[in-house]
């Protein structure tokens, strides 16, 4: 199926007129960093699903025409940590209902700001399910994390987005090419696996627990 979101070379079509994948990723990272630091400007007086769409629009409105809009085609991404296959993300026609179901379950759960271990465990569980929907063509991890920050704050818990931003990307040894640190996305992939595939939420949970505790996220945090 032809992907209407990309140029012939695989680079996402964008408002900036960039045709290089690497240059676009750099621009997206720089612009997104500023946007993630200004989440307070988002009007949160709305239902949670609309809030997620507003978060995506806020982060990517300067880059993509479709910011804040659900994707209209299936998505397949080979994942290093599975390895080399894709999760089955939600079909476009089911995105709205599936996302609403998962977000509703999250808000109906019982949250205790005084028990951060329990809070982080529940946050991990619900965010993994929301992320698995993959409602947007790109930017789902950053959108999910930004939504998590707003949600946590609504429930009396601060999530340190500065620490989160430091761990967004996968790190490699410049000489050997060996991965030295896995990305937040890698942790979402493992946490979002189907039960039959033995999900591993521990790495994502440990990451979120550190972020809401405002302590240093371990330098050697591995999957």
Residue, then its C-alpha position, 0 to 999 in steps of 0.5 A: x500500500x502506498x504511504x501518502x505521508x512520505x516522499x519517494x525516498x521514505x522521508x515524511x512530507x513536512x511543512x519545512x520542505x525538508x527531503x532528507x530523513x536525517x535532517x528532518x529528524x534533527x529538526x523534529x527533535x529540536x522543535x519537539x524539545x521546545x514544544x515538550x517544555x511548553x505543555x502548559x500552553x495546551x488547553x486541557x479543559x476537554x475530554x482525555x481523547x481530545x487532549x491526546x490529539x491536542x498534545x500531538x498537534x502542539x508538538x508537531x503543528x510546525x512540522x506536519x500538516x496532519x498534526x493532531x489527526x489520526x493516521x489513515x493507513x496501517x502502520x508497520x515498524x520493525x522493532x529491534x527489541x522483538x527482534x526485527x518484527x512489528x507489533x500489530x498496531x490498531x487498524x485506522x478504522x478502529x483507532x477512535x474506539x480503541x483509544x477511547x476505551x483505553x483512555x477511559x479505563x485509565x481515568x476510571x482506575x484508582x490513583x494514589x499520589x501517596x503511593x508512587x510505586x503503585x502509581x508508576x505501575x498503573x501508569x506503565x500498564x495504561x500508557x503501554x496500551x494507549x501507545x499500542x494503538x499508535x493513533x498518529x502516523x509519527x510521534x506517538x511516543x512523545x505524545x504518550x509521554x507528554x500526555x502522561x505528564x499532564x495526567x500525572x499532574x492532574x492526579x497530584x504527581x509531577x513527572x520530570x519531562x526533562x529527565x524523560x527527554x534525555x532518554x528518548x533516543x537510542x544511544x550507540x558506541x561511535x566506534x563499534x555501533x553497539x547499542x549502549x542505551x535503549x530508547x523509551x520507545x524500545x521500552x514501550x514496545x516490550x511493555x505493549x506486547x500481547x500476553x501470549x508474547x510475555x510482555x516486559x513492563x519492568x524497564x518502562x516502569x523503572x523509567x517512569x518511577x524514576x521520572x516521577x520521583x525526580x531522581x537520576x535515571x540510572x545511566x546503565x538502565x538496560x532492557 
